[in-house]
Amino acid sequence: MDAEWNLVTLQDALAALAETIDEIEDAPDEAATLMEALMPTVYAKLNYAWNTRQVGPSAIDTTDHNELVAWPRDLKL
């Protein structure tokens, strides 16, 4: 597992979440609309981080984009 890759993808997800929080703080009356618009990106980036954690950046070349951002099949909650 490439820790540097994992950190890069998680930081990308964190940035998307921080942007979502900032947008809602700036316009709390629009929170519902903003959540609906922005949270899919947060989840896609988190899913991407999880789904590429073993393979690293080469997953981009070997795996369908929709699979990369889909809810992880192997994540046990």
FENGI-V478577 format. One record per residue. RES is the residue in three letters. SS is DSSP state (H for helix, E for strand, - for the rest). PSI is psi as a letter, one per 40 degrees, with the letter a starting at -180 (NA if undefined). Layout:
res = {RES;RES}
ss = {SS;SS}
psi = {PSI;PSI}
//
This chain:
res = {MET;ASP;ALA;GLU;TRP;ASN;LEU;VAL;THR;LEU;GLN;ASP;ALA;LEU;ALA;ALA;LEU;ALA;GLU;THR;ILE;ASP;GLU;ILE;GLU;ASP;ALA;PRO;ASP;GLU;ALA;ALA;THR;LEU;MET;GLU;ALA;LEU;MET;PRO;THR;VAL;TYR;ALA;LYS;LEU;ASN;TYR;ALA;TRP;ASN;THR;ARG;GLN;VAL;GLY;PRO;SER;ALA;ILE;ASP;THR;THR;ASP;HIS;ASN;GLU;LEU;VAL;ALA;TRP;PRO;ARG;ASP;LEU;LYS;LEU}
ss = {-;-;H;H;H;H;H;H;H;H;H;H;H;H;H;H;H;H;H;H;H;H;H;H;H;H;-;H;H;H;H;H;H;H;H;H;H;H;H;H;H;H;H;H;H;H;H;H;H;H;H;-;-;-;-;H;H;H;H;H;H;H;-;-;H;H;H;H;H;-;-;-;-;-;-;-;-}
psi = {h;g;d;d;d;d;d;d;d;d;d;d;d;d;d;d;d;d;d;d;d;d;d;d;d;d;g;d;e;e;d;d;d;d;d;d;d;d;d;d;d;d;d;d;d;d;d;d;d;d;e;e;d;d;d;a;d;e;d;d;e;e;h;h;d;d;d;d;e;i;h;h;d;e;h;h;NA}
//
